[in-house]
Amino acid sequence: MSDPTVSRCADADEVADRVAQVVATAIDAARAVRGEAHVALSGGSTVARVYDRLNALVPEWSDVHLWYGDERIVPLDDEESTHRLATEHLDAPGATWHPVAVDRGVGGAAQAYSEELDGAVLDVALNGMGPDGHTASLFPGLPQVQQEGVCLPVHDSPKPPAERVTLTLSKFNEAHRILLVVTGADKAPMLARVIAGPDPEVPASLLDRGSLEIVADEAALDG
């Protein structure tokens, strides 16, 4: 079993700098090799800083497809929407955005997204982690952690809103690169478990370790 790469950063700003550089490099490499790039976006305050930095690093986004690792079943202009956060912070001129069809309801949205994303391999997946070890909307103890496929409905998220869609671990683990962005001392105990090895009770630890780079601040690494 290979170990993930762990990039230690002083604080959340340095984390955002590192993640933005990795995403920009992955986009450039994918476009050079395959003529297009596929990126899975996520939410959160640190990731919003990543998007702010990407605007300067990637001035032109043609042939870049922007997907979502998960999304809340709320209107796309709702404050809880990951799509709203991404579009407010990331300009991405020329990009092809792939918002979730939230108007179809949780089951219909998951099915539609599965069909849309099926066949595309992510060049880089941008993931966060909660203090409970969840990543995307794959929460400890929920059956979705073990399920296959591309995109799944979540009806009973322990973190509101309850209805969400999420990519599966198997879809994330196809990605050429996976970034796990972790900041804050409250996440230190769970991050230590992620680094220690795969643990069925810690969904973030089940991301493919050969493709995984953990980018964390000192507070998250040291507690």
N, C-alpha and C positions, 0 to 999 in steps of 0.2 A: 504494500500500500504506500503510495507516494504521499508526501506531506505537502500541504498548500504553501504557497509563497506568502509570507507575512511581511507587509510593509508598515514599519513603525513611523508614525508622524507625530509632531509635537502637539498639534491641536486640530480642531475641525477645519480650519482654513487650509492647513497643510494637507489634510486628507483630501479636501476638495481639489486642490492643485494636482495631487498625484493621480486621483481618479480621472480627472479631465484629461490629463496627458495620456493615460493609458487608453481611454476611449477614443481620443483623437488619433492616436497611433494605429489602433485597431481599424478604425474607419478608413484611414489612408491606405493601410496594407490591403484590406479587403477590396477596395476599389481598384487598386493597382493589379491585384491578382485575378479577381473575378468580375470586375467591372461594376460591382455594387456591394453595398454593405447592409447588414441587418443588425439592428441594435434593439435590445429590450430595455425599456426605461422603467424606473420605479419612482416612488414618492419619498417625501421626507425633507426636512430642512437642510440637511447636509447635501443631499442630492440636488436640491434647488441651487445651492452654491456651485455644484459641478456644472449645471446647465449654464449658469451665468458665465463661467469661465470658458465653456466650449464655444461660445459665440465668437471669441477672438481666435481660438485655436483652429476652428473649422469654419472659415468664412462662407463656404459654398457647399451645399448639401445635396446636390443632384445625385441620383442613384443611391441615396441612403434611405433605407426603409426603417421607420421608427415604430416599434411595437411596444406593448406593455406586458411586464411580468405579471401584473395583476391590476385589477380595477374594481372600484366600488360601484355598485348598481345604483347610481345617482345620476341626475342630469350632468352632461359634460361640462356645464358652466357652474356646477355646484362647488362650494368651497372644499368638499370632501373628494372631489374628482382628481385622480392622478393626471388625467389628460389636461385639466385646467392648470394644475401646477406646472406641468411640463411646458405647455404653450405660453404661459406667462413669463417663464424664465429662459426658454430656448427659442431663438429666432429661427434657426435652421432653414434658411432660404433655399428653396428647390427640393426640400425633402418630401418623401411620400409618407404621410402620417397614416397610421392604422389605428384609429380610436376604436374602442369596444362599442358594439351596438347595444348600448345600455337600454334603449327603448324597447328591446325585444324581451326584457325580463331576464332573470338570472340564467335560466336553462337555455333560452334561445340565444342569449348573448354568448354563452360558453360554446354552444354548438357552432354558431356562425364564426367565432374566432378560431375554433379548431380547424374549420374548413379553410379559412383565409390563410392561416399560418402554416398549415400542413405542407410539408415539402421544402420549406425554407429553413435553413440552418442559421442560427444566430451567430454572428461573429463575436459579439460581446453582450453579455447579460449583466445588467447593473442591478444588484440586489442589496437591500438593507437587511437588518436583523433587529428584532424586538428583544426586550429583556427576558422574554420567555423562550427565546430561541427560534421564533418563527421567522420565515423569510417569504417574501411575496405574501400570499394569503394561505400559506401552508402552516397551520397552527398545530402545536403538539396535541396529539390525541385524536385529531380529526382523520377520518378515513382517506381524505384526499392525499395525505402524505404518502400513502402506499399505492395510490391508484396510477394507472398508466394512461396513455393518451397524450393529447396536446394541451387542451384547456378544459378546466373543470368548473362547474358551479359550486359555490360555497353558500349554504343557506343559513348557517348558524355560527358565523364568526364570533369568537369571544370578544373581539374588539369591534366596536360599532364603526360603520354600519354593518349589519349582520349579513346582508347579501352582497356577494362579491364574485368575481371570476378570477381564476389563477392559472398560470401555466403549471404543468406538472414537473416534478423533479426530473423525470426522464427527458422532458423537453429542454429544461435548463441544462441538463447534463450533456446534451448534444452540442452545446455552444463551444466555439473555439476558445473563448475566454470567459470566465465568470469572475466578477468583482463583488466582494462582500464588503460593504461600507459600514463601519461600526465606530460610533463615537459615544463617549460618556461612561462614567464609572458604574452606572446602573447596569450596564451590559457586560461588565468584566467577568462575573461568575459564569455566564453562559458562553461568552467568547472563549474562555479557558476550556470549556467542554468541547466546543467546536474544534479548537486546535488539537485537543487530545486525540480525537478520532471519531469515526462515524458512531452515532448514538441515535437509535430510533426515537428517543424522546426529545431530540433536539433537531428539528427539521433542517436548520441551516448547516448542520454537520454532515448532512447527506448529499450536499453539493459535491460534484466530482472534484476530487482533491488534486488530480493532475492538471485540471484547467483553472483551478481556483487561486485567486490572489485576494487575501484578506488585507484591506487597507484600514488601519485603525489608529486612533490617537492613543497617547500614553495613558490617558485615564481608562480607556476600555481595555488596554493590555495589562495595566498594572493594578487596577482597582482603586 
